Amino acid sequence: MPLTMHNVSAAASDDPNRRLLSDINLTFEDGTVALLVGRTGSGKSTLLHLLAGMRPPSSGDIRLDDEPFWRRNRVIQPLLRRLGLTFQFPEQQLFARSLRQEFGYSLRPYGLTAMEKERRIQSACEDLSLGAAAFDPDRSPFALSGGQRRRLALATTIATSPDWLLMDEPTAGLESAAAKELLRYVQARKAAKGGMIIATHDLDLFLPLADRVIVLDRGTIAADGAPAALCGNPEPFVQAGVGLPSCVLLSHALARNGIAVMDKGKLSPEDLADAIAERLKEQRKVAVKSAPYAEHPDGKQQMEPLSDESALHAPLPPQSQAAGLSEESAHPPAATKSLWYRLDPRTKWLLYLLIVIGTMLQSSWLGLACAALPIAATYIGLSRSALLGAVKLLKPLAWFMLISVGLAGLEWTANGSFPFVGFSLEHSLATGLNVFRLFLITLASYWFAAATPYGRMVQGLAWGLGYAKRLKLRTDSFALAVSLMFKFIPLIVREWQRFSDIVRARGKAAIRPGAVRGRDMPALVVPLLLALFHRAEEMTSALEMKKIGRRTALLGHTESLRLTRADGIAIVTGLLLLGGLAALRG
């Protein structure tokens, strides 16, 4: 059951010209364990998502058993059922009222009998040593500890018994005992059936079991080979900015003292210890050798240069250190050059207020249609990711608007003694007018949040409220509430996208990327709300630590703001627009 990638490339969602992966050619054989290693932003998670069918490649072909993944922008369900993907921080995907329902959601696409479901649940719990006391099937998953929830989430994927198990940082946040249980499961699965692809930074744990190590660097394959071969020549790890495995560091340290063990290919601590003991016996005596000293011409002793192996301990060159930058910092989005991103935040605050006031003044469909034109124009020049986020945010709002309009028109009427449901077009249009006004204001709010970084937004708000502070009005709480409200708009979009990927992976939905089935909404909404509450709690704690609200530090530092000619043109245009909308209402 080989899993193959042929000339596969993947582009960033916000910039099609920026590649996250370039011309990847890989073949994964059944019954093997492959490790994906690389610094943050090297493309490990992107490659896993491509292999799991979560996103289509920009170019190239992905196949399982020589059968192509993508047909009409969808992955067929039989292929999806053969793949299992665990995300980073999998405990955030839990949503059900009981552990049994959590397993039931992951197993539902497979059409299993009740007996087979129970067998798989028990097997998965045994694989990860989930005790019967803590993991009572009727217990709420939210009553478990953080580590137990993570192990439960891993077990729900293991229970599906996929042919290919794809794991993204599976040991992150796991205690040592749980990590060893996971390692035992990997070893048992390798001996039984199926292949595994693991993206990890924990080389010490997984390297002894791996058949293959793939080193990614800036979206390309820097090295691909057996673990022993790469450890014997660790230069690809250094060049890619990856931390060296402990076995490599220890082996080179021993080699400098005359004990060579790396040529034996010992990768685990136990095997390495046996190799060291064997070499010590061969030498028949143990002597700790320090680095030799050489006589300096002035009579002082001087350390001889270290061997080539010691260069592994030297600080990484600036190029390797810079390689640790995130994708966003290394490749700023092209859209930041757009006019909206360059305008002064005070200008954008003023434009936003003028648009909202002009929209609120309208009391007719013609007026709202005219107000919608400039709002739509503000979306010209936004990044592709911002536009996709707007679609995801506003699509459910549009459905809400249509349902509200339809329900508002319903009315009970009586014809003789038999009441029946009628429809009032007048009531429906009146409600539609108000809801459409709200829809336009939401559009304008999203544009402002997407086009203005949070720090600049606060600076612009500080300028506007500075005049109120001179009148001794307390504006800190108002400013904090407004700025946080706008900060949460793009946050909701990002979290929605993340959890929609999770439910598509768990539910094996053969739908277009980014879409969500109606029956998957509980599995999406509950984790989404919990994540947003958690983010809000973190933000509140951070603000409390900074003592925001007790002082005005949040609203300082406006000296870097400077109006340009473009700002002046935008302000005049906004005033003319408000005048036109006001005249239209009159």
C-alpha positions in Angstrom: 0.0 0.0 0.0 2.6 2.6 -1.0 1.8 6.3 -0.5 3.4 8.4 -3.1 4.0 12.1 -3.9 5.1 13.1 -7.3 6.4 16.6 -8.0 4.1 18.0 -5.2 4.1 21.7 -4.4 1.9 23.7 -2.0 1.4 27.4 -1.8 0.4 29.6 1.1 -3.3 30.4 1.3 -2.7 34.2 1.4 -0.1 34.3 -1.4 -0.2 31.8 -4.3 3.3 32.9 -5.2 4.8 31.8 -1.9 5.6 28.1 -1.8 5.4 26.2 1.4 6.6 23.0 -0.3 8.4 22.7 -3.6 8.7 19.7 -6.0 8.4 17.0 -3.4 9.0 13.4 -4.6 8.5 10.7 -1.9 7.3 7.1 -1.7 6.3 5.7 1.6 6.3 1.9 1.8 3.8 -0.1 3.9 5.1 -1.4 7.2 7.7 1.4 7.7 8.1 4.3 10.1 9.2 7.6 8.6 10.1 10.7 10.5 9.7 14.2 9.3 12.1 16.6 11.0 12.9 20.2 10.4 12.7 23.5 12.1 9.4 25.3 12.7 8.0 26.5 9.4 9.9 24.0 7.3 6.7 22.4 5.9 6.2 19.3 8.1 2.6 20.0 9.0 1.8 21.1 5.5 3.2 17.8 4.1 1.1 15.8 6.6 -2.1 17.6 5.7 -1.4 17.0 2.0 -0.9 13.2 2.7 -4.1 13.2 4.8 -6.2 14.8 2.1 -6.9 17.9 4.1 -5.8 20.2 1.3 -5.1 19.8 -2.4 -1.5 20.4 -3.7 -0.9 23.4 -5.9 0.7 21.1 -8.4 1.7 17.5 -8.6 0.0 14.2 -7.7 -0.6 12.2 -4.5 -1.6 8.6 -4.7 -2.4 5.7 -2.4 -2.0 2.2 -4.0 -1.6 4.1 -7.3 -5.0 5.6 -7.0 -5.1 9.4 -7.1 -6.3 11.3 -4.1 -8.2 14.2 -5.6 -11.2 14.0 -8.0 -13.2 17.1 -8.7 -11.5 18.9 -5.8 -12.5 16.1 -3.3 -10.9 13.1 -1.8 -13.1 10.0 -2.1 -14.2 8.6 1.2 -12.8 5.0 0.8 -9.3 6.6 0.6 -10.0 8.9 3.6 -11.0 5.9 5.7 -7.6 4.4 5.2 -5.8 7.4 6.6 -5.6 8.6 10.2 -4.3 12.0 11.2 -3.6 13.3 14.7 -3.1 17.0 15.1 -0.9 19.0 17.4 -2.7 19.4 20.7 -5.3 16.8 19.9 -7.1 17.2 23.2 -8.7 20.4 21.9 -10.8 18.3 19.4 -13.0 16.7 22.2 -16.6 17.7 22.2 -18.9 14.9 23.3 -20.7 14.2 26.6 -19.0 10.8 27.2 -15.9 8.9 26.1 -18.1 6.4 24.3 -19.5 9.2 22.1 -16.0 10.5 21.3 -15.0 7.1 20.0 -18.4 6.7 18.3 -17.9 9.9 16.3 -14.5 8.8 14.9 -15.8 5.2 14.2 -19.1 6.2 12.6 -17.8 6.5 9.0 -16.7 2.9 9.1 -20.2 1.3 9.5 -19.1 -1.1 12.2 -21.3 -3.4 14.3 -21.7 -2.5 18.0 -19.5 -5.5 18.9 -16.7 -4.5 16.6 -16.8 -0.9 17.9 -16.5 -2.1 21.4 -13.6 -4.3 20.5 -11.7 -1.4 18.8 -12.3 0.9 21.7 -11.0 -1.6 24.2 -8.0 -2.3 21.9 -7.1 1.4 21.5 -7.4 1.9 25.3 -5.1 -1.1 25.9 -2.6 0.2 23.3 -2.2 3.4 25.3 -2.6 1.8 28.7 -5.8 3.8 29.5 -7.0 2.5 32.8 -10.6 1.4 33.2 -11.1 3.6 36.3 -10.2 6.8 34.6 -11.5 5.9 31.2 -15.0 4.8 32.1 -17.0 4.9 28.7 -19.8 7.0 30.3 -17.4 9.5 31.9 -17.2 13.0 30.4 -13.9 13.7 28.5 -13.8 17.1 30.2 -13.5 15.5 33.6 -10.1 14.1 32.6 -6.7 15.7 33.2 -4.9 17.4 30.3 -2.6 14.5 29.7 -5.5 12.0 29.8 -7.5 14.0 27.3 -4.5 14.0 25.0 -4.2 10.2 25.2 -7.9 9.9 24.7 -7.8 12.0 21.5 -4.9 9.8 20.2 -6.9 6.7 21.1 -9.9 7.8 19.0 -7.7 7.9 15.9 -5.9 4.7 16.7 -9.3 3.0 17.1 -10.1 3.5 13.4 -7.1 1.2 12.6 -6.0 3.2 9.6 -3.6 1.7 7.0 -1.5 4.9 7.3 -1.2 6.7 10.6 0.0 10.3 10.3 1.0 12.0 13.5 2.0 15.7 14.1 4.1 16.1 17.2 2.4 13.2 19.1 4.5 13.5 22.2 4.2 17.3 22.8 2.7 17.8 26.2 2.7 14.1 27.1 4.2 13.0 30.4 7.1 10.5 30.2 5.1 7.4 31.0 2.5 8.2 28.3 5.2 8.9 25.8 6.7 5.5 26.5 3.3 3.9 26.0 3.0 5.6 22.6 6.4 4.4 21.7 5.4 0.8 22.5 2.4 1.2 20.4 4.5 2.4 17.4 6.8 -0.6 17.8 3.9 -3.0 18.0 2.1 -1.5 15.0 5.3 -1.6 13.0 5.5 -5.3 13.6 1.9 -5.9 12.7 0.8 -3.8 9.7 0.4 -0.4 8.2 2.8 2.5 7.8 3.4 5.6 10.0 4.7 9.1 9.2 5.6 11.1 12.2 6.4 14.8 12.3 8.5 15.4 15.4 11.2 17.3 17.2 11.7 14.4 19.6 14.4 12.5 17.7 15.8 10.8 20.8 12.4 9.0 21.3 11.5 8.0 17.8 14.9 7.6 16.0 15.6 4.1 17.3 12.3 2.8 15.7 12.4 4.8 12.5 13.2 3.1 9.2 13.7 6.5 7.5 14.4 10.1 8.3 13.3 12.9 6.0 14.9 16.3 6.8 12.9 19.3 5.5 14.4 22.8 5.0 12.4 25.7 3.6 9.9 23.4 2.0 12.4 21.2 0.2 14.0 17.8 1.1 17.4 18.5 2.6 18.2 14.8 3.3 16.4 11.4 3.1 18.0 8.3 4.5 18.3 5.7 7.2 18.7 7.0 10.7 22.2 5.4 11.2 23.5 6.9 8.0 22.3 10.4 8.8 23.6 10.1 12.4 27.0 9.0 11.0 27.0 12.1 8.8 24.9 14.7 10.7 25.7 17.7 8.5 22.1 17.8 7.0 20.7 18.2 10.5 23.1 21.2 11.2 22.4 22.8 7.8 18.6 22.5 8.3 18.8 24.0 11.8 17.6 20.8 13.5 18.9 19.9 16.9 21.2 16.9 16.8 20.1 13.6 18.5 21.7 12.8 21.8 23.2 9.7 20.4 25.2 11.8 17.9 26.4 14.3 20.5 27.4 11.5 22.8 29.1 9.5 20.1 31.2 12.4 18.9 32.1 13.3 22.5 33.3 9.7 23.0 35.1 9.7 19.7 37.2 12.7 20.8 38.3 10.5 23.7 39.2 7.5 21.7 36.0 5.5 22.0 34.3 5.1 18.6 30.7 3.7 18.7 28.8 5.5 16.0 30.0 3.1 13.3 27.9 0.4 15.0 24.8 2.3 14.3 23.6 2.4 17.9 20.7 4.9 18.3 18.9 4.0 21.5 20.3 4.8 25.0 20.4 1.0 25.8 22.2 0.0 22.6 24.6 2.9 22.9 25.4 1.9 26.5 26.1 -1.7 25.4 28.4 -0.5 22.6 30.3 1.8 25.1 30.8 -1.1 27.5 32.0 -3.4 24.7 34.5 -0.8 23.5 35.8 -0.3 27.1 36.3 -4.0 27.5 38.2 -4.1 24.2 40.6 -1.5 25.4 41.0 -3.4 28.7 41.2 -0.3 30.8 39.3 2.8 31.3 41.2 6.1 31.0 39.5 9.5 30.9 41.5 11.5 28.4 41.4 15.3 28.4 42.3 17.4 25.4 46.1 17.5 25.0 48.0 20.6 25.7 50.7 22.1 23.5 53.6 24.2 24.7 53.3 27.9 23.7 56.5 29.8 22.8 56.1 32.0 25.8 56.1 29.0 28.1 52.4 28.8 28.7 50.3 25.9 27.8 47.6 26.2 25.1 44.7 23.9 24.1 45.2 22.2 20.8 42.4 22.9 18.3 39.5 20.6 18.7 38.8 17.9 16.2 36.3 18.4 13.3 33.6 16.6 15.3 33.7 19.3 18.0 32.5 21.8 15.4 29.0 20.2 15.9 28.9 22.0 19.3 29.8 25.4 17.9 27.1 28.0 17.6 25.1 27.7 14.3 26.0 30.2 11.6 23.8 33.2 11.1 22.1 31.5 8.1 21.1 28.5 10.3 19.9 30.7 13.1 17.9 32.8 10.7 16.3 29.6 9.4 14.3 29.3 12.6 12.2 32.3 11.6 8.5 31.5 11.0 7.1 31.5 7.5 5.3 34.8 8.2 8.4 36.6 9.4 10.7 35.2 6.6 8.2 35.9 3.9 5.9 38.8 4.6 2.6 38.6 2.7 2.6 40.4 -0.6 -0.7 42.0 0.4 1.0 44.2 3.0 2.0 46.4 0.1 -1.7 47.2 -0.6 -3.1 50.7 0.0 -5.2 49.6 3.0 -2.3 48.2 4.9 -0.2 51.4 4.4 -2.8 53.9 5.5 -2.5 55.5 8.9 -4.7 53.7 11.5 -6.4 57.0 12.4 -7.5 57.3 8.7 -8.9 53.8 8.8 -10.7 54.4 12.1 -12.3 57.5 10.5 -13.2 55.7 7.3 -14.8 52.9 9.4 -16.9 55.3 11.5 -18.0 57.3 8.4 -19.0 54.0 6.6 -20.9 52.8 9.7 -22.7 56.1 10.2 -23.7 56.3 6.5 -25.0 52.8 6.6 -27.0 53.3 9.8 -28.6 56.4 8.3 -30.2 54.4 5.5 -33.9 53.3 5.8 -34.5 52.0 2.3 -33.2 49.2 0.2 -31.8 51.6 -2.3 -29.8 53.4 0.4 -28.4 50.2 1.7 -27.5 49.1 -1.8 -25.6 52.3 -2.3 -23.9 51.9 1.1 -22.9 48.3 0.1 -20.9 49.5 -2.9 -18.1 51.4 -1.0 -18.0 48.6 1.6 -17.4 46.0 -1.2 -14.8 48.3 -2.7 -12.8 48.3 0.6 -12.2 44.5 0.1 -10.2 45.3 -3.1 -6.5 44.8 -2.2 -7.0 42.6 0.8 -4.9 39.4 1.0 -6.3 36.2 -0.3 -6.4 34.7 3.2 -8.4 37.7 4.5 -10.9 37.3 1.7 -11.3 33.5 2.4 -11.7 34.4 6.1 -14.5 36.8 5.2 -16.3 34.2 3.3 -16.1 31.7 6.2 -17.3 34.3 8.7 -20.1 35.9 6.6 -21.5 32.7 5.1 -23.2 31.6 8.3 -24.3 35.2 8.9 -25.9 35.3 5.5 -27.8 32.1 6.2 -28.9 33.6 9.5 -30.2 36.6 7.7 -32.2 34.5 5.2 -33.7 32.3 7.9 -34.6 35.4 10.0 -36.3 37.1 7.0 -38.3 33.9 6.3 -39.4 33.4 9.9 -40.3 37.1 10.3 -42.8 36.8 7.4 -44.7 33.9 8.9 -48.0 34.6 10.6 -51.0 32.8 11.8 -54.2 33.6 10.1 -57.8 32.3 10.5 -60.2 31.4 7.8 -63.4 30.5 9.4 -62.6 28.0 12.1 -59.4 26.6 10.6 -56.2 28.6 11.3 -53.4 28.3 8.9 -49.9 29.7 8.3 -49.6 32.7 6.1 -46.8 34.8 4.9 -46.5 38.6 5.2 -44.1 40.1 2.6 -44.2 43.5 4.4 -43.0 42.0 7.7 -40.4 39.9 6.0 -38.9 43.0 4.1 -38.9 45.1 7.2 -36.9 42.5 9.1 -34.7 41.9 6.0 -33.8 45.7 5.9 -32.6 45.6 9.5 -30.7 42.4 9.2 -29.0 43.5 5.9 -27.9 46.7 7.7 -26.3 44.6 10.3 -24.7 42.4 7.6 -23.1 45.5 6.0 -21.8 46.8 9.3 -20.2 43.3 10.0 -18.6 43.5 6.5 -17.1 46.9 7.3 -15.9 45.7 10.7 -14.2 42.6 9.3 -12.4 44.8 6.7 -11.2 47.1 9.4 -9.9 44.2 11.5 -8.2 42.4 8.6 -6.5 45.6 7.2 -5.2 46.9 10.6 -2.7 45.2 12.9 -3.8 45.2 16.5 -1.0 47.4 17.7 -1.7 50.1 15.1 -5.5 49.8 15.8 -4.8 50.7 19.4 -2.6 53.6 18.4 -5.3 55.0 16.2 -7.9 54.6 19.0 -5.6 56.3 21.5 -5.4 59.4 19.2 -9.2 59.6 18.9 -9.8 59.2 22.7 -7.0 61.6 23.6 -9.4 64.5 23.3 -11.9 62.8 25.6 -9.2 62.2 28.2 -8.5 65.9 28.3 -12.1 66.4 29.5 -11.4 64.0 32.4 -13.5 61.3 30.9 -12.6 57.7 31.7 -11.9 56.1 28.3 -9.6 53.2 29.2 -12.3 50.5 29.6 -14.1 51.6 26.4 -10.9 51.6 24.4 -9.9 48.1 25.7 -13.3 46.7 24.9 -13.4 48.1 21.4 -9.8 47.0 20.5 -10.3 43.5 21.9 -13.6 43.1 20.0 -11.8 43.8 16.7 -8.9 41.5 17.7 -11.3 38.6 18.1 -12.8 38.9 14.6 -9.8 37.5 12.7 -9.1 35.1 15.7 -12.5 33.5 15.2 -11.8 33.0 11.5 -8.5 31.3 12.2 -9.9 29.0 14.9 -12.9 28.1 12.6 -10.5 27.0 9.9 -8.4 25.0 12.3 -11.3 23.1 13.8 -13.0 22.6 10.5 -9.8 20.7 9.4 -10.1 18.6 12.5 -13.7 17.6 12.0 -13.0 16.8 8.4 -10.1 14.5 9.4 -12.1 12.8 12.1 -15.4 12.6 10.2 -13.8 11.4 7.0 -15.9 13.9 5.1 -15.5 13.7 1.3 -16.2 17.4 0.8 -14.4 20.4 -0.5 -11.6 21.8 1.7 -13.0 24.4 4.1 -16.5 23.1 4.0 -18.3 21.5 7.0 -21.2 19.1 7.0 -24.3 20.0 9.1 -23.9 16.8 11.2 -20.3 17.8 12.1 -21.4 21.1 13.6 -21.5 19.8 17.2 -17.9 18.5 16.8 -16.9 21.9 15.5 -18.8 24.4 17.6 -18.1 23.0 21.1 -14.3 22.9 20.7 -14.4 26.2 18.9 -16.2 28.0 21.7 -13.9 26.3 24.3 -10.8 27.5 22.4 -12.2 31.0 22.2 -13.0 31.1 25.9 -9.5 29.8 26.6 -8.0 32.5 24.4 -10.1 35.1 26.2 -9.0 33.8 29.6 -5.3 34.0 28.5 -5.8 37.5 27.3 -7.5 38.6 30.5 -4.7 37.1 32.6 -2.1 38.8 30.4 -3.9 42.2 30.7 -4.2 41.7 34.5 -0.4 41.0 34.7 0.3 44.1 32.8 -2.2 46.0 35.0 -4.2 47.2 32.0 -7.1 49.2 33.2 -5.2 50.7 36.2 -3.0 52.7 34.0 -3.1 54.0 30.5 0.0 52.2 29.0 -2.2 50.5 26.4 -3.1 53.9 24.8 0.3 55.4 24.6 3.0 55.8 22.0 1.3 57.6 19.1 4.4 59.5 18.0 5.1 57.0 15.2 1.8 57.9 13.4 2.1 60.2 10.4 -0.5 61.2 7.8 0.4 61.0 4.2 -1.2 62.3 1.0 -3.0 58.9 0.5 -4.5 59.4 4.0 -5.8 62.8 3.0 -7.3 61.5 -0.2 -9.0 58.6 1.8 -10.4 61.0 4.4 -11.8 63.4 1.8 -13.3 60.5 -0.1 -14.9 59.2 3.2 -16.4 62.5 4.0 -17.8 62.8 0.5 -19.2 59.3 0.8 -21.0 60.2 4.1 -22.4 63.3 2.5 -23.7 61.4 -0.4 -25.4 58.7 1.8 -26.8 61.4 4.1 -28.3 63.2 1.0 -29.7 59.9 -0.3 -31.5 59.4 3.0 -32.9 62.9 2.9 
